[in-house]
Amino acid sequence: MLQALFCGTETIRICSLLPKQHQNRMRNSSTHLQETYVRQWKDFMGKSVSKQEIGEKWIPKYSEEEHPARLMDQMVWLDNIGFLNTDVVWKYYNFAVYGGAKGDA
């Protein structure tokens, strides 16, 4: 799904898998960071759902259904399809908001 984020007069297009939150799930560049962030994400989710639900529902969905790609790969893809001035606006655990201007920027 394509969303738009307005920053002043410039429109930045955001590729978003979570339209209500405007966040895209992604993988980290290193195995160490990926394992650290997944562990922190599990701890965060554990405050509101059971460990069983995390292990049986959320982690498999993240890994198998959504096929998250590395953030840096996603940034290159945006560049390759013509987005300009691409940047990461926000990153937390395995979630990011990123994008760039499409067309003349």
Backbone hydrogen bonds in HBPLUS format (Angstrom, degrees):
<---DONOR---> <-ACCEPTOR-->    atom                        ^
c    i                          cat <-CA-CA->   ^        H-A-AA   ^      H-
h    n   atom  resd res      DA  || num        DHA   H-A  angle D-A-AA Bond
n    s   type  num  typ     dist DA aas  dist angle  dist       angle   num
A0016-SER N   A0001-MET O   3.11 MM  15  5.66 178.1  2.11 170.0 169.4     1
A0003-GLN N   A0014-ILE O   2.95 MM  11  5.14 173.1  1.96 159.2 160.8     2
A0014-ILE N   A0003-GLN O   2.89 MM  11  5.14 171.1  1.89 141.2 144.1     3
A0005-LEU N   A0012-ILE O   2.87 MM   7  5.28 168.9  1.88 163.7 167.4     4
A0012-ILE N   A0005-LEU O   3.00 MM   7  5.28 172.1  2.00 161.2 162.3     5
A0007-CYS N   A0010-GLU O   3.10 MM   3  5.47 171.7  2.11 169.4 167.5     6
A0010-GLU N   A0007-CYS O   3.14 MM   3  5.47 150.6  2.23 134.7 130.7     7
A0013-ARG N   A0100-GLY O   3.12 MM  87  5.87 154.7  2.18 152.5 148.2     8
A0018-LEU N   A0023-GLN O   3.20 MM   5  5.42 138.6  2.38 159.1 169.3     9
A0021-GLN N   A0018-LEU O   3.02 MM   3  5.60 131.6  2.27 116.7 128.9    10
A0022-HIS N   A0018-LEU O   2.73 MM   4  5.56 125.3  2.03 152.5 166.9    11
A0024-ASN N   A0096-ALA O   2.81 MM  72  5.31 160.3  1.85 149.9 156.7    12
A0096-ALA N   A0024-ASN O   2.93 MM  72  5.31 143.2  2.07 137.1 148.9    13
A0026-MET N   A0094-ASN O   2.96 MM  68  5.48 153.7  2.03 144.3 147.1    14
A0027-ARG N   A0069-ALA O   2.76 MM  42  5.31 162.2  1.79 124.2 125.9    15
A0071-LEU N   A0027-ARG O   3.06 MM  44  6.08 145.0  2.18 170.6 160.3    16
A0034-GLN N   A0030-SER O   2.98 MM   4  6.18 162.9  2.01 150.3 155.7    17
A0035-GLU N   A0031-THR O   2.91 MM   4  6.09 168.0  1.92 156.1 158.4    18
A0036-THR N   A0032-HIS O   2.97 MM   4  6.13 159.2  2.01 149.0 155.3    19
A0037-TYR N   A0033-LEU O   2.86 MM   4  6.00 170.3  1.87 158.2 160.1    20
A0038-VAL N   A0034-GLN O   2.95 MM   4  6.07 158.9  1.99 150.1 156.3    21
A0039-ARG N   A0035-GLU O   3.03 MM   4  6.11 157.7  2.08 142.9 149.1    22
A0040-GLN N   A0036-THR O   2.98 MM   4  6.25 158.2  2.02 148.2 154.3    23
A0041-TRP N   A0037-TYR O   2.81 MM   4  5.95 153.5  1.88 145.8 153.6    24
A0042-LYS N   A0038-VAL O   2.88 MM   4  6.09 158.4  1.93 149.4 154.7    25
A0043-ASP N   A0039-ARG O   3.01 MM   4  6.29 157.1  2.06 146.5 152.6    26
A0044-PHE N   A0040-GLN O   2.94 MM   4  6.20 155.1  2.00 145.7 152.6    27
A0045-MET N   A0041-TRP O   2.86 MM   4  6.14 166.1  1.88 155.8 159.0    28
A0046-GLY N   A0042-LYS O   2.84 MM   4  5.95 144.9  1.96 144.7 155.0    29
A0047-LYS N   A0044-PHE O   3.18 MM   3  5.70 163.0  2.21 112.1 117.4    30
A0048-SER N   A0045-MET O   2.93 MM   3  5.71 164.1  1.96 123.7 128.6    31
A0049-VAL N   A0045-MET O   2.94 MM   4  6.01 147.8  2.05 155.4 164.3    32
A0054-ILE N   A0050-SER O   3.03 MM   4  6.37 158.1  2.08 150.0 156.4    33
A0055-GLY N   A0051-LYS O   2.90 MM   4  6.12 166.9  1.91 152.4 155.3    34
A0056-GLU N   A0052-GLN O   2.80 MM   4  5.90 150.6  1.89 150.1 158.8    35
A0057-LYS N   A0053-GLU O   2.78 MM   4  5.35 149.5  1.87 141.1 147.4    36
A0058-TRP N   A0053-GLU O   3.39 MM   5  6.88 151.4  2.48 143.3 151.2    37
A0059-ILE N   A0054-ILE O   2.99 MM   5  6.04 172.7  2.00 169.0 167.0    38
A0061-LYS N   A0057-LYS O   3.12 MM   4  6.10 152.0  2.20 139.8 148.2    39
A0062-TYR N   A0058-TRP O   2.95 MM   4  6.09 160.2  1.99 148.0 153.4    40
A0063-SER N   A0059-ILE O   2.94 MM   4  6.10 164.0  1.96 155.5 159.5    41
A0064-GLU N   A0060-PRO O   2.72 MM   4  5.55 165.3  1.74 151.5 156.5    42
A0065-GLU N   A0061-LYS O   3.14 MM   4  4.98 131.5  2.38 114.4 128.2    43
A0066-GLU N   A0061-LYS O   3.22 MM   5  6.48 150.7  2.31 170.2 178.9    44
A0073-ASP N   A0070-ARG O   3.10 MM   3  5.25 121.5  2.46  99.5 113.9    45
A0074-GLN N   A0070-ARG O   3.08 MM   4  6.45 156.0  2.14 151.8 158.6    46
A0075-MET N   A0071-LEU O   2.96 MM   4  6.29 148.8  2.05 150.3 159.4    47
A0076-VAL N   A0072-MET O   3.10 MM   4  6.36 154.5  2.17 143.6 149.5    48
A0077-TRP N   A0073-ASP O   2.93 MM   4  6.27 156.5  1.99 150.4 157.2    49
A0078-LEU N   A0074-GLN O   3.07 MM   4  6.37 155.0  2.14 144.8 150.3    50
A0079-ASP N   A0075-MET O   3.09 MM   4  6.44 159.7  2.13 147.2 152.4    51
A0080-ASN N   A0076-VAL O   2.81 MM   4  6.07 159.1  1.85 155.0 161.2    52
A0081-ILE N   A0077-TRP O   3.06 MM   4  6.31 136.0  2.26 146.1 156.3    53
A0083-PHE N   A0078-LEU O   2.94 MM   5  5.35 157.7  1.99 156.5 149.1    54
A0082-GLY N   A0079-ASP O   3.14 MM   3  5.37 162.2  2.17 111.9 114.2    55
A0084-LEU N   A0101-ALA O   2.70 MM  17  5.11 170.6  1.71 155.8 158.4    56
A0101-ALA N   A0084-LEU O   2.84 MM  17  5.11 142.6  1.98 153.4 153.7    57
A0087-ASP N   A0099-GLY O   2.87 MM  12  5.83 147.7  1.98 160.3 171.0    58
A0099-GLY N   A0087-ASP O   3.10 MM  12  5.83 154.7  2.17 156.5 164.2    59
A0089-VAL N   A0097-VAL O   2.78 MM   8  5.52 147.2  1.89 144.9 155.6    60
A0090-TRP N   A0097-VAL O   3.25 MM   7  5.10 157.5  2.30 140.6 140.8    61
A0097-VAL N   A0090-TRP O   2.84 MM   7  5.10 157.1  1.89 146.8 148.5    62
A0092-TYR N   A0095-PHE O   2.95 MM   3  5.33 162.0  1.98 145.9 150.7    63
A0095-PHE N   A0092-TYR O   2.91 MM   3  5.33 154.1  1.98 131.6 140.2    64
